[in-house]
Amino acid sequence: MHHGVKGMKWGVRRAKQSLASANRRRISKYSEDYNETRLLRRKSSKQLSNEDLKKLNKRMNLEQEYNRLSTSEVNRGVAVAKKILSVSGIAGGLYAISKKDYVKTGKNIIKNFY
């Protein structure tokens, strides 16, 4: 269970300085290239120079390619789950169709024919 910040009193808010310093610590863990492009992403394309656009496009393409090529366990799990759901959907559909009246009638016709 979550009970808030340890030692904090009800109704007392944290100082904005401590929140800002925590955010700075988190950002400082990122690479220098990422921090540079993060600032560039905030601007519109009209505000960027050609060099900035090239730098931003290169970084974004590299990130997309890395994410596409890295096959994490989560991606593999999602693929397996999709396959399972598609097969179970087909099986459920076939089962539902088999319970229809016209299927039963067709079975009776075939039984009587042979």
Secondary structure, 3 states (H helix, E strand, C coil): CCCCCCCCCCCCCCCHHHHHHHHHHHHHCCCHHHHHHHHHHCCCHHHCCHHHHHHHHHHHHHHHHHHHHCCCHHHHHHHHHHHHHHHHHHHHHHHHHHCCHHHHHHHHHHHHHC
